[in-house]
Amino acid sequence: MIFLSKGGADEYINAIARSQRTPAISDKDFTYCSKGPIFLRGLLKYKIMNKCLADGIDYYFVDTGYFGNHARPGNPNGWKLWHRIVKNNLTQTEILDTNPKRWNNMKLDIKPFHKKGRNIIIAAPDEKPCKVYGEDYSTWANKTKTKLEQYTDRPIIIRERVKQRSERIVQAPLTQLLEDAYALVTFNSNSSVEAVLNGVPVFTLAPNAADPVALKDLSKIETPFFPEDDLVRKWVYSLANGQFTKSEMMNGYAFKKVVT
C-alpha cells in the first residue's frame, strides 16, 4: 500500500497512513512503478490515476466530501470537515452502501422537488477537473449556455466558480439561487448534490456524484428528471457512507470502510 502525500505534508493522506502504521511517501520522492494500491489526493495527480487504471492497480482518491461542509448548526464557520474517499474514480457515481445511519446522524434535510422555478443555473467548474477531462475551462460555461439556448428560452444564470475557499464562504450561497431555480447544470461540481437536496433537478456533464439522480442530455432540459424519494434517499445514504472525518482517517475506520 502506497500513501502519496503532497510534499510529505498532506494531513489527510498522512492520517490514513498512520492508521495503517505505514509511512507516507512525498510525491517529490515518488516514481510510478506499477505497484499499489495507492492513496492520493489532488486532481493534478490524474496522470498517476490513469496509469493505475491502465495497469489494473487500485487507487483511492481523497477530496472534499459531498455534503456537511457548508456553514450550518454544528459547523457555523463552514469548515471542511468531511472528505470523500473513492476507489478508482474521482467521485462516487453509483449507489453503493445504502445503510442510512451516517446520513441520519448528519441531520441534513432533503427538500421535495419544486417544479415552479424560473431560472436555469449553470454552476461553472474549477479549472483542475476540466484539465482532467480535457475540457476548456475558459469556454465551458458559455458553450453550455449556448447549447441550452437551442432547447429553452428560460433565463440562464452562470454562477462562476470562486477559487479560494475563504472567498466561497462569503460568496452569496448557492441556496439563494436555488430558491427560484428550474434546474441546475454543472460539470463535476458538488453543487449538483446541493441542488438535489434543495429540490432542484440537475444535469451533469462529467462524472458527478449526482449521476444516479441526474440527466446528461441537455436536449431534455424541458423534461428534467424528478427521481422518486426512495431513490434520492438511497443515493444520499450511499454518499454519506463514502465520506469521512479526519478523526475517522486517523483511527482506521475510513481505511477499513473503503478497502475492506
Buried (B, 14 or more C-beta within 10 A) or exposed (E): BBBBBBEBEBEBBBBBBBBBEEEBBBBEEBEBEEEBBBBBBBBEBBEBBEBBEEEEBBBBBBBBBBBBBBEEEEBEEBEEBBBBBBBEBBBBBEBEBBEBEBBEEBEBEBEEBBEEBEBBBBBBBBBBBBBBBEBEBEEBBEEBBEBBEEEBEBEBBBBEBBEEEEEBBEEEBBBEBBEBBBBBBBBBBBBBBBBBBBBBBBBBBBBBBBBBBBBEEBEEBEEBBEBEEEEBBBBBBBBBBBBBBBEBBBBBBBBEBBBE
